[in-house]
């Protein structure tokens, strides 16, 4: 149902706003409107960069801590209004999952400064609606019939609204982490820690390569990185709290779960119990996620000569 709903939104928005323009020669068989529509689907991978997991040494940003083992499938639907092949406005829905786990550091545990011993993990579904602007620099010049390049590199920038919901597994059951407030979000004792929202804005930027298969069909390979404004994509950001406080703010059943999930160091070493105020995450850097996708699009708006 969600697929058809997104397609309906994409189609109705762009069909209702398509600009009227004079036709010009696309090639020796078709005329092109100055503004054409492209509808398509995409599939690929989604991966996250958070406090959890990573590589040996101190946790770093982006490439240094990227692990391809945590990549998960993603898919999407899009509609683009393209002006003379040089610039386009795109509305797109993207769906997938991100994950991270400190146990991935087991083989380099001695170099991770306690990140492996922290032993935390998460997964989260991601749903995103984005509005983006794409630019194809090779088409800033005019070409004669049949001389336009079939391969076009491009850049994309924009913004989106996405939802996430970090969860962790305990004794075979998955628990949503945000309601557990594992770092004391909303507690009077930690007034600087606010409860985070599960629907937020992001900024995005990326690069792509478009190949025109024929007059109506094209393929794209695209990388898009999302800058987030939260460090809680994985529900890990600051310091350990006093676990006795959970009973003051949560129902008894949730407090019992929170006391087991706020720290999982004891699962590796039973005597390794954190003290309130010890580092749990790194609040200096917000989380991020990205996609690498193959897109197949159909162009509408060309007429046979």
C-alpha positions in Angstrom: 0.0 0.0 0.0 2.8 2.4 0.9 4.4 1.9 -2.6 1.2 2.9 -4.4 0.6 5.9 -2.1 4.0 7.3 -2.7 3.7 6.8 -6.5 0.4 8.6 -6.5 1.8 11.6 -4.6 4.8 11.8 -6.9 2.8 11.6 -10.1 0.1 14.1 -9.0 2.5 16.7 -7.8 4.7 16.7 -10.9 1.9 16.3 -13.4 0.1 19.2 -11.9 3.2 21.5 -12.1 4.8 20.6 -15.4 5.6 23.7 -17.3 4.4 24.3 -20.8 7.1 25.1 -23.4 7.9 25.0 -27.1 9.2 21.7 -28.5 12.6 21.4 -30.0 14.5 18.6 -31.8 15.6 15.8 -29.5 16.9 13.6 -32.3 15.9 12.6 -35.8 12.9 10.7 -34.5 11.5 12.7 -31.6 10.7 16.2 -30.5 11.5 17.2 -26.9 9.5 19.5 -24.6 11.8 22.0 -22.7 10.4 20.3 -19.6 9.9 16.5 -19.6 8.9 14.2 -16.8 10.9 11.2 -15.6 9.2 8.6 -13.4 11.3 5.8 -11.9 12.2 3.2 -9.3 15.4 2.6 -7.4 17.1 -0.1 -5.5 20.4 -0.5 -3.6 21.9 -0.3 -0.2 21.5 2.0 2.8 24.2 2.3 5.5 24.7 4.5 8.6 27.5 6.2 10.4 26.8 6.3 14.1 28.5 5.8 17.5 28.2 2.1 17.3 30.5 -0.3 15.4 33.2 1.1 13.2 36.8 0.1 12.8 39.9 -0.2 15.0 41.2 2.8 17.0 39.2 5.8 18.2 35.9 6.3 16.5 36.0 8.8 13.6 33.7 10.3 11.0 32.7 8.9 7.7 35.1 6.8 5.7 37.5 5.9 8.5 34.7 4.1 10.5 32.6 2.8 7.5 31.8 -0.9 7.6 30.1 -2.4 4.5 29.0 -5.4 6.6 26.2 -3.1 8.1 24.8 -2.2 4.7 21.1 -3.2 4.2 18.8 -3.1 1.2 16.9 0.0 0.3 14.4 1.0 -2.4 12.4 4.0 -3.6 10.3 5.8 -6.2 10.9 9.1 -7.7 9.5 11.7 -10.2 11.7 14.4 -11.8 10.8 17.5 -13.8 13.8 17.9 -16.1 14.6 21.1 -18.0 16.5 20.5 -21.2 18.4 17.7 -19.6 20.5 20.2 -17.7 18.6 20.6 -14.4 15.9 18.8 -12.6 13.6 19.1 -9.6 13.0 15.7 -8.0 10.5 14.4 -5.4 11.5 11.0 -4.1 10.5 8.4 -1.4 13.3 6.2 -0.1 12.9 3.3 2.4 15.4 1.0 4.0 17.0 0.0 7.3 20.2 0.9 9.1 22.0 -1.0 11.8 25.2 -1.0 13.9 26.7 -3.2 16.6 29.9 -3.0 18.7 30.4 -6.7 18.4 31.7 -6.1 14.8 34.9 -4.9 16.6 35.7 -8.2 18.2 38.8 -8.9 16.1 40.3 -5.5 16.9 38.9 -5.2 20.5 42.2 -4.3 22.0 42.5 -1.1 20.0 39.0 0.3 20.3 39.3 2.1 23.7 36.3 0.3 25.2 34.0 0.5 22.2 33.9 -3.3 21.7 33.3 -3.8 25.5 30.4 -1.3 25.4 28.6 -4.1 23.5 25.6 -2.0 22.3 23.6 -2.6 19.1 20.6 -1.2 17.2 18.6 -1.4 14.1 16.1 1.1 12.7 13.7 1.4 9.7 14.1 4.5 7.7 11.4 6.2 5.6 12.3 9.4 3.8 10.6 11.9 1.5 13.1 14.3 -0.2 12.9 17.2 -2.5 16.2 17.7 -4.4 17.7 19.7 -7.2 20.0 17.9 -9.7 22.4 19.6 -12.1 23.9 18.0 -15.3 26.9 20.2 -16.3 27.5 18.5 -19.7 24.2 19.9 -20.9 25.0 23.5 -20.2 25.9 23.7 -23.9 23.7 23.0 -26.9 24.2 20.0 -29.1 23.2 19.2 -32.6 20.9 16.3 -33.3 22.2 13.0 -32.1 25.4 14.6 -30.7 24.3 14.9 -27.1 26.2 12.6 -24.7 24.4 9.5 -23.6 26.3 9.4 -20.3 25.8 12.4 -18.0 27.5 12.9 -14.6 25.5 15.1 -12.2 25.3 16.5 -8.7 22.3 16.5 -6.4 21.5 18.7 -3.4 18.3 19.0 -1.3 16.5 18.2 1.9 14.1 15.7 3.3 11.9 14.6 6.1 12.6 11.1 7.5 11.4 8.8 10.2 13.5 6.4 12.3 12.8 4.2 15.3 16.0 2.6 16.9 15.4 -0.8 18.5 17.6 -3.3 20.3 17.1 -7.0 20.9 16.9 -8.5 24.4 16.2 -12.2 25.0 14.8 -12.7 21.6 12.5 -9.7 21.6 13.0 -6.3 20.0 12.4 -3.1 22.0 11.9 0.4 20.8 14.6 2.4 22.5 13.3 6.0 22.4 10.5 5.4 25.0 13.1 3.8 27.4 15.1 7.1 27.6 18.3 5.2 28.2 20.5 8.3 28.6 18.1 10.1 30.9 16.3 12.2 28.2 13.6 14.2 30.0 14.8 13.3 33.5 15.1 16.2 36.0 18.5 15.0 36.9 19.7 15.5 33.2 18.0 18.7 32.2 20.3 19.2 29.2 19.1 15.9 27.6 15.9 16.4 25.7 13.7 13.6 24.3 14.5 13.3 20.6 11.8 13.2 17.9 11.5 10.3 15.6 10.5 12.5 12.6 13.2 15.0 11.6 14.7 17.0 8.8 17.9 16.2 6.9 20.1 17.8 4.3 21.4 15.7 1.4 24.0 15.9 -1.3 25.4 13.4 -3.7 26.7 12.5 -7.1 25.3 10.3 -9.9 25.9 9.0 -13.4 23.0 8.9 -15.8 23.0 6.6 -18.9 20.4 7.1 -21.6 19.5 3.7 -22.8 17.1 5.0 -25.5 14.7 7.9 -26.1 12.5 6.9 -23.2 14.5 4.7 -20.8 17.5 5.6 -18.7 19.6 4.1 -15.9 21.3 5.9 -13.1 23.9 5.0 -10.5 23.7 7.4 -7.5 25.3 8.0 -4.2 23.5 10.3 -1.7 24.7 11.3 1.7 22.3 12.6 4.4 23.5 15.1 7.1 21.3 14.6 10.2 20.7 16.9 13.1 20.5 14.2 15.7 23.1 12.0 17.4 20.3 9.5 18.4 19.9 7.6 15.2 21.3 4.7 17.2 20.0 5.9 20.6 23.6 6.5 21.8 25.1 9.9 22.3 26.4 11.0 25.7 27.0 9.3 29.1 25.7 6.5 31.3 23.0 7.4 33.8 22.2 6.1 37.2 20.0 3.1 36.4 18.0 3.4 39.6 16.4 6.5 38.1 14.4 4.5 35.5 11.9 3.4 38.1 11.1 7.1 38.8 10.2 7.9 35.3 9.1 4.7 33.5 6.4 2.1 34.2 7.7 -0.9 36.1 7.9 -3.1 33.0 9.8 -0.6 30.9 12.1 0.3 33.8 13.1 -3.3 34.1 14.0 -3.4 30.3 15.8 -0.1 30.5 18.0 -1.3 33.3 19.1 -4.2 31.1 19.6 -2.2 27.9 21.2 1.0 29.1 24.5 -0.9 29.5 25.4 -4.3 28.1 29.0 -4.4 29.2 28.0 -6.9 31.9 27.1 -9.5 29.2 30.8 -9.7 28.3 32.2 -9.2 31.8 29.7 -9.5 34.7 31.7 -7.3 36.9 32.0 -4.4 34.4 29.2 -2.1 35.6 29.4 1.5 34.4 29.4 4.4 36.8 27.0 7.3 36.1 28.8 9.9 34.0 31.1 7.5 32.2 31.2 7.9 28.4 28.6 6.0 26.4 28.7 7.9 23.1 30.3 10.9 21.4 28.0 13.9 21.4 30.4 16.0 19.3 29.3 14.4 16.0 25.8 13.9 14.7 24.9 10.6 13.0 24.4 10.2 9.2 23.3 7.7 6.7 23.7 7.3 2.9 22.4 5.3 0.0 24.0 3.8 -3.1 21.2 3.0 -5.6 20.6 1.9 -9.2 17.7 3.8 -10.7 15.6 3.0 -13.8 13.5 5.9 -15.2 11.0 6.4 -18.0 10.9 9.8 -19.7 7.5 11.2 -20.6 6.9 14.3 -22.8 8.7 13.4 -26.1 6.7 13.2 -29.3 7.5 11.3 -32.5 8.4 13.6 -35.4 
